[in-house]
Amino acid sequence: MFDFFKFAHQSRTIVTESSGNNVVNCLEPPVCHLPYHFAQLSELLESIVLVSEKAARIARAIRRDSHLLSLLVEEKTGNKKNPRFNKDFKTITDVLVQEVVKYDLTRKFPALTGHIYGEETNEIGLITGEKVCLKIDSSKENTFNLLETLCDDLAAHLLADIVHEEVLLSELPGNPTLPEVSVDIPLEGIAIWIDPIDSTGEYINPRAEKDGDVFTAGLNCVTVLIGAFSRESGQPVIGVINQPFHTAPDGSEWIGDVIWGLKYADTSICSLQERTASKIVIISSSESDDIKRRLTDGGFKLIEAAGAGYKLLCVIQGHVSAYVISKSTTFFWDTCGCDAVLRSLGGGIVSYDKTISGNSENNFLAYSNISDPCNHGGLIAYTDEKILDEIVDALKK
């Protein structure tokens, strides 16, 4: 298999560009006579950012529209359950967002076909035993007809309209400008993990709660997570975290936010500047009492919050200094994109078990084992190695 990281290291620096406060080392790949398809790193980044925004629009539209929201939050059982399918509307929404991401990215980059992975399968089983394959194509009418087999006409029309609308970079919150990174990468070396709507419990039944700068529950904890990684090494390359429900000024409509980062060869760029919080660790409510005690004895304040993606986002934003989870309850779709952003800031995500046992040689997470996408042995996410060392010391006591 072709390793595009090895290919990148064979490249040579030809120019240095300035992007805001970031300096970008741009590489020119050597001549390659193999039939690989190339894309500029900045082009792939922009495409992932744009499709994450389309996913966020679907999430916001469902919460905003009273009809779609009623389908989302109503738990239907018995005679009230739609007799046509045995999946609830939440699952259909997850699958739809995932398939939109797949369609938009493979339409732009056909070499990614078959290498975009997520939590959901695109097959939705009907009560009759039949299966509907939710697959998006270029026809809005086809999308509507397909959705109509899974939900009612009104919902199908509303969703089909969003699926086929064009998203422009200038329409994103804050009108962001992405850097021009003149690095060509072979797409045959890349694959992608998606979490279409992370923290679905908060998405369906939000309850706004906050501890300092951290939302411990509520719609703010919902994220769309997309990460590109090397098929060969499993290293994350590009990460995009879209927070569909970032703020609602004066109780008006929700406005989202997009955080991105890339780490490729010697190029590291992030939409945020590195910020490290004082000794605050974010954890899950299910974390063991022993782990909590060790961390508090080590001088760390603990905050419990919903959503793996949101907890990782809090580390990236500097609201907390680390995220610790000792259990094997996160998956590649939760962490791949966030890991790329953390690495762009000089941090990363390491295996909890390996790091605590003293194995620092091969403790960073990797994402190429498609058949077993669990982060076995827990994880520790950080941006500051000194904080990581302090956490490890506390956990070993």
Backbone hydrogen bonds, N-H to C=O, Kabsch-Sander energy under -0.5 kcal/mol:
donor,donor_aa,acceptor,acceptor_aa,energy
4,F,2,F,-0.8
7,F,3,D,-1.8
8,A,4,F,-2.4
9,H,5,F,-2.2
10,Q,6,K,-0.9
10,Q,7,F,-0.7
11,S,8,A,-1.6
12,R,28,E,-1.5
14,I,26,C,-2.1
15,V,26,C,-1.0
17,E,15,V,-0.5
17,E,24,V,-2.2
19,S,22,N,-3.3
22,N,19,S,-2.4
24,V,17,E,-3.0
24,V,22,N,-0.5
25,N,23,V,-0.6
26,C,15,V,-2.3
26,C,24,V,-0.6
28,E,12,R,-2.2
36,Y,34,L,-2.3
39,A,185,I,-1.9
41,L,183,V,-2.7
42,S,181,V,-1.0
44,L,40,Q,-2.1
45,L,41,L,-2.3
46,E,42,S,-2.4
47,S,43,E,-2.0
48,I,44,L,-2.1
49,V,45,L,-2.5
50,L,46,E,-2.6
51,V,47,S,-2.2
52,S,48,I,-1.9
53,E,49,V,-1.5
54,K,50,L,-1.8
55,A,51,V,-2.1
56,A,52,S,-2.1
57,R,53,E,-2.2
58,I,54,K,-1.9
59,A,55,A,-2.1
60,R,56,A,-2.7
61,A,57,R,-2.8
62,I,58,I,-1.9
63,R,59,A,-1.5
64,R,60,R,-2.3
65,D,61,A,-2.6
69,L,65,D,-2.8
70,S,66,S,-1.9
71,L,67,H,-1.5
72,L,68,L,-1.8
73,V,69,L,-2.6
74,E,70,S,-1.5
75,E,73,V,-0.6
76,K,74,E,-0.9
80,K,77,T,-1.9
81,K,78,G,-1.0
85,F,82,N,-0.7
86,N,125,G,-2.2
92,I,88,D,-1.7
93,T,89,F,-2.6
94,D,90,K,-2.4
95,V,91,T,-2.6
96,L,92,I,-2.7
97,V,93,T,-2.5
98,Q,94,D,-2.4
99,E,95,V,-2.7
100,V,96,L,-2.2
101,V,97,V,-2.2
102,K,98,Q,-2.1
103,Y,99,E,-2.7
104,D,100,V,-2.7
105,L,101,V,-2.1
106,T,102,K,-2.5
107,R,103,Y,-2.0
108,K,104,D,-1.3
109,F,105,L,-2.9
112,L,109,F,-2.3
113,T,110,P,-1.9
115,H,112,L,-2.5
117,Y,115,H,-0.5
117,Y,192,I,-3.6
119,E,194,I,-0.7
124,I,122,N,-0.5
124,I,132,V,-2.9
125,G,123,E,-0.5
126,L,130,E,-3.5
127,I,84,R,-0.7
129,G,126,L,-1.9
132,V,124,I,-2.9
133,C,131,K,-0.5
134,L,122,N,-3.1
134,L,132,V,-0.8
135,K,133,C,-1.3
140,K,138,S,-0.6
143,T,139,S,-1.9
144,F,140,K,-2.7
145,N,141,E,-2.7
146,L,142,N,-2.2
147,L,143,T,-2.7
148,E,144,F,-2.5
149,T,145,N,-0.6
149,T,146,L,-1.0
150,L,147,L,-1.8
151,C,147,L,-2.1
156,A,152,D,-2.4
157,H,153,D,-2.5
158,L,154,L,-2.3
159,L,155,A,-2.4
160,A,156,A,-2.3
161,D,157,H,-1.9
162,I,158,L,-1.3
163,V,159,L,-2.5
164,H,160,A,-1.6
165,E,162,I,-1.3
171,E,168,L,-1.6
172,L,169,L,-1.4
175,N,172,L,-2.3
178,L,176,P,-0.5
181,V,179,P,-0.9
182,S,180,E,-0.7
183,V,181,V,-2.3
185,I,39,A,-2.8
187,L,37,H,-3.4
187,L,185,I,-0.5
189,G,186,P,-1.9
190,I,187,L,-2.0
191,A,229,F,-2.1
192,I,115,H,-2.3
193,W,227,G,-2.7
194,I,117,Y,-2.2
195,D,225,L,-2.8
198,D,223,T,-3.2
203,Y,199,S,-1.6
204,I,200,T,-2.3
205,N,201,G,-2.4
209,E,217,A,-1.6
211,D,214,V,-3.3
214,V,211,D,-1.9
216,T,209,E,-1.2
216,T,214,V,-0.7
217,A,209,E,-1.4
221,C,218,G,-1.8
222,V,219,L,-1.9
223,T,198,D,-1.2
224,V,242,N,-2.8
225,L,195,D,-2.2
225,L,223,T,-0.5
226,I,240,V,-2.2
227,G,193,W,-2.5
228,A,238,I,-2.7
229,F,191,A,-2.8
230,S,235,Q,-2.5
231,R,189,G,-2.4
234,G,230,S,-1.8
237,V,228,A,-3.6
238,I,228,A,-1.3
239,G,261,G,-2.8
240,V,226,I,-2.6
241,I,259,I,-3.2
242,N,224,V,-2.7
242,N,240,V,-0.5
243,Q,241,I,-0.6
243,Q,257,D,-3.2
246,H,243,Q,-0.6
246,H,244,P,-0.5
246,H,255,I,-1.3
247,T,255,I,-2.0
251,G,248,A,-1.9
252,S,249,P,-2.2
255,I,247,T,-3.2
257,D,243,Q,-1.2
259,I,241,I,-2.7
261,G,239,G,-2.1
262,L,269,I,-2.7
263,K,237,V,-2.8
264,Y,267,T,-2.6
267,T,264,Y,-2.9
268,S,266,D,-0.6
269,I,262,L,-2.1
271,S,260,W,-2.6
277,A,275,R,-0.5
280,I,278,S,-2.1
281,V,301,K,-3.0
282,I,322,A,-2.7
283,I,303,I,-2.7
287,E,284,S,-1.6
292,K,288,S,-2.0
293,R,289,D,-2.6
294,R,290,D,-2.3
295,L,291,I,-2.2
296,T,292,K,-2.5
297,D,293,R,-2.7
298,G,294,R,-1.2
299,G,296,T,-1.7
300,F,295,L,-2.2
301,K,279,K,-2.6
303,I,281,V,-2.1
305,A,283,I,-1.8
306,A,216,T,-1.1
311,K,307,G,-2.4
312,L,308,A,-2.2
313,L,309,G,-2.2
314,C,310,Y,-2.2
315,V,311,K,-1.3
316,I,312,L,-2.2
317,Q,313,L,-2.7
318,G,314,C,-0.6
318,G,315,V,-0.8
319,H,314,C,-1.8
320,V,314,C,-1.4
321,S,280,I,-2.8
322,A,280,I,-1.1
323,Y,381,A,-1.8
324,V,282,I,-1.8
325,I,379,L,-2.4
329,T,327,K,-1.6
332,F,373,P,-2.6
334,D,331,F,-1.5
335,T,331,F,-1.4
336,C,332,F,-2.8
339,D,335,T,-2.9
340,A,336,C,-1.8
341,V,337,G,-1.7
342,L,338,C,-2.6
343,R,339,D,-2.7
344,S,340,A,-1.7
345,L,341,V,-0.8
345,L,342,L,-0.8
346,G,343,R,-1.4
347,G,342,L,-2.8
348,G,382,Y,-2.2
350,V,380,I,-2.6
351,S,363,N,-3.3
352,Y,378,G,-1.0
353,D,377,G,-1.9
355,T,351,S,-2.1
356,I,352,Y,-2.6
357,S,353,D,-1.9
358,G,355,T,-1.1
359,N,354,K,-2.5
360,S,358,G,-1.3
365,L,349,I,-2.2
367,Y,234,G,-1.4
370,I,368,S,-1.8
372,D,369,N,-1.2
375,N,330,T,-2.6
376,H,374,C,-1.7
378,G,375,N,-1.2
379,L,325,I,-2.7
380,I,350,V,-2.4
381,A,323,Y,-2.5
382,Y,348,G,-2.2
383,T,321,S,-0.6
385,E,383,T,-0.5
388,L,384,D,-1.9
389,D,385,E,-2.5
390,E,386,K,-2.0
391,I,387,I,-2.4
392,V,388,L,-2.6
393,D,389,D,-2.5
394,A,390,E,-2.2
395,L,391,I,-2.5
396,K,392,V,-1.6
397,K,393,D,-0.7
397,K,394,A,-0.7
